[in-house]
Amino acid sequence: MKAKYSIIVPVYNEQESVPLFVEAINPIMNNLNEEYEIIFVNDGSKDNTLNILKNYANKDHHIKYINFARNFGQQAAIFCGLEHSSGDAVVIMDVDLQDPVEVIPLMIDKWKEGYEIVHGKRTKRKGETFFKKITSSMYLKFLQSISGLKIPKNVGEFKLLDRKVVDVINAMPEHDRYLRGLTSWIGFKQTEVEFERKERQAGETKYTLKKMLRLAGNGIISYSTWPLSLSMKTGITFGFLSLVCFITFIVLACCKIFLPLTAWLFPTIVLMFSIMFVIIGFNNIYLRRTYEETRNRPRYIVEETKNFDNE
């Protein structure tokens, strides 16, 4: 029995890249001799991206698009694509061809071997600055240390997911999702396919520093309560230091080395603030529980779709 594949491609102001991507991926998918769909998720583009997608969708039933009412971000676009996909295996990739379309058959081969998550692992990262590489590496190590997640190194959103994995992800009620964290957290049989990340073929990257910081923050908040516990840890640390200071002052007094009363003021103030931070820390524990239970806003709003059976 032949399988069906879904290719999910988030796009934002990519009028130059979409034609190049379609030209590159169609021969790859047609050579598989199996059913496939290419789902473009237009994340509120302000250029001619939507019209280009409409033209392709009108000519080719394999090409589908979902148009957001506004820009909701790459992660929202990815999870929207997952929820609208119907393939037995789903590939997520960028439109700029930095994720080579030639790697898709290699991922499918691994999937047919029995792997349920196949990560695209970058051996080289052309077109990326030293700043981006080093900050990305530091962030990954920090996230792993505070969350316990084992996220593969040099792995991004370019990956293949089995239908059972997609169904599990779609069933999760949380809103602020982070794909790299989720695929590491849920388990399943995983492997990697190495590739050399190319330079962008057209246009400029839309992934600004602000968006990268927002994604990083989402990963920390979604998979760790470390920020909420920071006040308690700070309070305990400074409380301990103030007690050490008091003990030192008492020992000095026993040795007939007397300090002015103003010297005792500093550890006293620190101790008071430490108690306050600890109390805030306890409040944050309850806030965390409430925060995790009450988020229920839609992750995105769809304005229109094309070539979907249920539209």
C-alpha positions as CSV (number, residue, x, y, z in Angstrom):
1,M,0.0,0.0,0.0
2,K,1.4,3.4,-1.1
3,A,1.9,6.1,1.5
4,K,0.9,9.7,1.4
5,Y,3.2,12.5,2.4
6,S,2.5,16.0,3.6
7,I,5.1,18.8,3.2
8,I,4.4,21.8,5.6
9,V,6.0,25.1,4.5
10,P,5.5,28.2,6.6
11,V,5.9,31.4,4.6
12,Y,6.1,35.1,5.4
13,N,6.9,37.7,2.7
14,E,8.5,35.0,0.5
15,Q,7.4,36.0,-3.0
16,E,10.9,35.4,-4.4
17,S,11.4,32.0,-2.7
18,V,8.0,30.3,-3.4
19,P,8.5,29.8,-7.2
20,L,12.0,28.5,-6.6
21,F,10.8,26.1,-4.0
22,V,7.9,24.7,-6.0
23,E,10.2,24.2,-9.0
24,A,12.7,22.3,-6.9
25,I,10.3,20.1,-4.8
26,N,7.8,19.0,-7.5
27,P,10.3,16.7,-9.3
28,I,11.4,15.2,-6.0
29,M,7.9,14.4,-4.9
30,N,6.8,13.2,-8.3
31,N,9.7,10.7,-8.5
32,L,8.4,9.0,-5.4
33,N,5.4,7.8,-7.3
34,E,3.2,8.2,-4.2
35,E,0.5,10.6,-3.2
36,Y,1.6,13.9,-1.6
37,E,0.4,17.4,-0.6
38,I,2.4,20.6,-0.2
39,I,0.8,22.8,2.5
40,F,1.9,26.4,2.5
41,V,0.9,28.3,5.6
42,N,0.9,32.0,4.7
43,D,1.7,33.8,8.0
44,G,0.2,37.2,7.2
45,S,2.5,38.1,4.4
46,K,2.3,41.7,3.2
47,D,3.9,41.2,-0.2
48,N,2.6,39.2,-3.2
49,T,3.1,35.8,-1.6
50,L,-0.6,35.0,-1.2
51,N,-1.4,35.7,-4.9
52,I,1.5,33.5,-6.0
53,L,0.2,30.7,-3.8
54,K,-3.3,31.1,-5.2
55,N,-1.9,30.8,-8.7
56,Y,-0.1,27.6,-7.9
57,A,-3.0,26.1,-6.0
58,N,-5.4,26.8,-8.9
59,K,-3.0,24.9,-11.3
60,D,-1.9,22.0,-9.1
61,H,-4.1,20.1,-6.7
62,H,-1.0,18.9,-4.8
63,I,-0.4,22.5,-3.7
64,K,-2.6,23.8,-0.8
65,Y,-2.4,26.9,1.2
66,I,-3.7,28.3,4.5
67,N,-3.9,32.0,4.9
68,F,-3.7,33.6,8.4
69,A,-5.7,36.7,9.2
70,R,-2.5,38.2,10.5
71,N,1.1,37.3,11.4
72,F,1.0,34.7,14.2
73,G,4.6,33.5,14.0
74,Q,6.5,30.5,12.5
75,Q,5.6,28.0,15.3
76,A,1.8,28.8,14.9
77,A,2.1,28.3,11.2
78,I,3.9,24.9,11.7
79,F,1.3,23.6,14.1
80,C,-1.5,24.8,11.9
81,G,0.0,22.8,9.0
82,L,0.2,19.7,11.2
83,E,-3.4,20.0,12.1
84,H,-4.5,20.3,8.5
85,S,-2.1,17.6,7.2
86,S,-3.4,14.2,6.1
87,G,-0.2,12.4,5.2
88,D,1.1,9.2,6.7
89,A,4.4,11.0,7.1
90,V,4.8,14.8,7.5
91,V,7.8,16.8,6.6
92,I,8.3,20.3,8.0
93,M,10.8,22.6,6.2
94,D,11.6,26.2,5.2
95,V,10.8,27.7,1.9
96,D,14.2,29.3,1.3
97,L,15.8,26.0,0.2
98,Q,18.3,26.1,3.0
99,D,16.7,22.8,3.9
100,P,17.5,20.8,0.7
101,V,14.5,19.1,-0.9
102,E,16.9,16.3,-1.9
103,V,17.0,15.2,1.7
104,I,13.3,14.4,1.8
105,P,13.7,10.9,0.1
106,L,16.4,10.1,2.6
107,M,14.1,11.0,5.5
108,I,11.4,8.8,4.0
109,D,13.8,5.9,3.7
110,K,14.5,6.2,7.4
111,W,10.8,6.4,8.1
112,K,10.2,3.2,6.1
113,E,12.9,1.5,8.2
114,G,10.6,2.1,11.3
115,Y,11.7,5.5,12.7
116,E,8.9,7.7,13.7
117,I,10.8,11.0,14.0
118,V,13.6,11.8,11.5
119,H,15.6,15.0,12.3
120,G,17.5,16.9,9.6
121,K,20.9,17.5,11.2
122,R,23.1,20.3,9.8
123,T,26.8,19.4,9.3
124,K,27.5,22.9,7.9
125,R,25.5,26.1,8.2
126,K,26.3,28.4,5.3
127,G,25.0,31.9,5.4
128,E,24.7,32.0,9.2
129,T,26.7,34.5,11.2
130,F,29.1,33.5,14.0
131,F,26.9,35.3,16.5
132,K,23.8,33.2,15.5
133,K,25.8,30.0,15.7
134,I,27.3,30.6,19.1
135,T,24.1,32.0,20.7
136,S,22.2,29.1,19.3
137,S,24.6,26.6,20.9
138,M,24.6,28.4,24.2
139,Y,20.8,28.6,24.3
140,L,20.5,24.9,23.6
141,K,22.8,24.0,26.4
142,F,21.0,26.3,28.8
143,L,17.6,24.9,27.8
144,Q,18.8,21.3,28.3
145,S,20.2,22.2,31.7
146,I,17.0,23.7,33.1
147,S,14.4,21.5,31.4
148,G,16.0,18.0,31.2
149,L,15.2,17.8,27.5
150,K,17.7,16.0,25.2
151,I,17.4,18.1,22.1
152,P,19.7,17.0,19.3
153,K,22.5,19.4,18.4
154,N,22.4,21.2,15.1
155,V,18.8,20.3,14.6
156,G,16.0,22.8,13.7
157,E,12.4,22.5,12.4
158,F,13.4,20.5,9.4
159,K,12.2,17.0,10.3
160,L,9.8,14.2,9.3
161,L,7.1,13.0,11.7
162,D,5.1,9.8,11.5
163,R,1.3,10.2,11.6
164,K,1.0,8.8,15.1
165,V,3.5,11.5,16.3
166,V,1.5,14.2,14.5
167,D,-1.7,13.0,16.1
168,V,-0.1,13.1,19.6
169,I,1.2,16.6,19.0
170,N,-2.2,17.8,17.7
171,A,-4.0,16.4,20.7
172,M,-1.9,18.4,23.2
173,P,-4.0,21.2,24.6
174,E,-1.1,23.7,25.3
175,H,-0.9,26.8,23.2
176,D,2.6,28.1,23.4
177,R,4.2,25.1,21.7
178,Y,7.9,24.7,20.7
179,L,8.4,22.0,18.1
180,R,12.0,21.1,19.0
181,G,11.1,20.7,22.7
182,L,7.9,18.7,21.9
183,T,9.6,16.2,19.6
184,S,12.3,15.6,22.3
185,W,9.7,15.3,25.1
186,I,7.3,12.9,23.5
187,G,9.8,10.2,22.8
188,F,9.1,7.6,20.0
189,K,11.9,6.1,17.8
190,Q,14.1,8.9,16.5
191,T,17.1,9.2,14.2
192,E,18.9,11.9,12.1
193,V,19.8,12.5,8.5
194,E,22.8,14.7,8.0
195,F,22.8,17.5,5.4
196,E,24.8,20.6,4.5
197,R,22.6,23.7,5.1
198,K,22.8,25.9,2.0
199,E,22.7,29.7,1.8
200,R,19.3,31.3,1.1
201,Q,18.4,31.1,-2.6
202,A,16.4,34.3,-2.8
203,G,15.2,37.2,-0.7
204,E,16.3,37.9,2.9
205,T,15.7,36.1,6.1
206,K,12.5,37.1,7.9
207,Y,13.8,35.5,11.2
208,T,14.9,38.6,13.0
209,L,16.8,38.8,16.3
210,K,13.5,39.7,18.0
211,K,11.7,36.6,16.6
212,M,14.6,34.4,17.6
213,L,14.5,35.8,21.2
214,R,10.8,35.3,21.3
215,L,11.2,31.7,20.2
216,A,13.9,31.1,22.7
217,G,11.8,32.5,25.5
218,N,8.9,30.3,24.4
219,G,11.1,27.3,24.7
220,I,12.2,28.2,28.2
221,I,8.8,29.1,29.5
222,S,7.0,26.1,27.8
223,Y,9.4,23.4,29.0
224,S,10.7,24.8,32.3
225,T,9.4,26.6,35.4
226,W,12.9,28.0,36.0
227,P,11.8,31.7,35.6
228,L,9.1,31.3,38.2
229,S,11.6,29.6,40.6
230,L,14.2,32.2,40.1
231,S,12.9,34.5,42.9
232,M,12.9,31.7,45.4
233,K,16.4,30.7,44.5
234,T,17.6,34.3,44.7
235,G,16.0,34.7,48.1
236,I,17.5,31.5,49.5
237,T,20.9,32.4,48.2
238,F,21.0,35.9,49.6
239,G,19.4,34.7,52.8
240,F,22.2,32.2,53.3
241,L,24.8,34.9,52.5
242,S,23.2,37.3,55.1
243,L,23.3,34.5,57.7
244,V,27.0,33.8,57.0
245,C,27.6,37.6,57.4
246,F,25.8,37.6,60.8
247,I,27.8,34.6,62.0
248,T,31.0,36.3,60.9
249,F,30.1,39.5,62.8
250,I,29.2,37.5,65.9
251,V,32.5,35.6,65.7
252,L,34.4,38.9,65.3
253,A,32.5,40.3,68.4
254,C,33.5,37.3,70.4
255,C,37.1,38.0,69.4
256,K,36.6,41.6,70.7
257,I,36.6,43.0,67.2
258,F,33.6,45.3,67.2
259,L,32.1,46.7,64.0
260,P,29.9,49.9,63.8
261,L,26.2,49.4,64.0
262,T,25.9,50.5,60.4
263,A,27.8,47.4,59.3
264,W,25.0,45.2,60.8
265,L,22.4,47.1,58.7
266,F,23.5,45.6,55.4
267,P,23.0,41.9,56.2
268,T,19.7,42.8,58.0
269,I,18.4,44.5,54.8
270,V,19.6,41.6,52.7
271,L,17.9,39.1,55.0
272,M,14.6,41.0,54.8
273,F,14.6,41.1,51.0
274,S,15.5,37.4,51.0
275,I,12.5,36.6,53.0
276,M,10.4,38.7,50.6
277,F,11.8,36.9,47.6
278,V,11.1,33.5,49.1
279,I,7.5,34.5,49.7
280,I,7.2,35.6,46.1
281,G,8.7,32.3,45.1
282,F,5.9,30.4,46.9
283,N,3.3,32.6,45.2
284,N,4.9,31.9,41.9
285,I,4.5,28.1,42.5
286,Y,0.7,28.6,42.7
287,L,0.8,31.1,39.8
288,R,2.6,28.5,37.7
289,R,-0.1,26.0,38.3
290,T,-2.8,28.5,37.4
291,Y,-0.9,29.7,34.4
292,E,-0.5,26.2,33.0
293,E,-4.2,25.4,33.4
294,T,-5.9,28.5,32.2
295,R,-4.3,29.4,28.8
296,N,-7.0,28.8,26.2
297,R,-6.6,31.4,23.5
298,P,-6.5,30.2,19.8
299,R,-3.0,29.8,18.5
300,Y,-4.0,31.3,15.1
301,I,-6.9,32.5,13.0
302,V,-7.4,31.1,9.5
303,E,-8.8,33.5,7.0
304,E,-9.0,31.2,3.9
305,T,-7.8,27.8,2.6
306,K,-7.5,26.2,-0.8
307,N,-7.6,22.6,-2.0
308,F,-8.6,21.1,1.3
309,D,-11.5,18.6,1.4
310,N,-13.1,20.2,4.4
311,E,-12.9,23.9,3.4
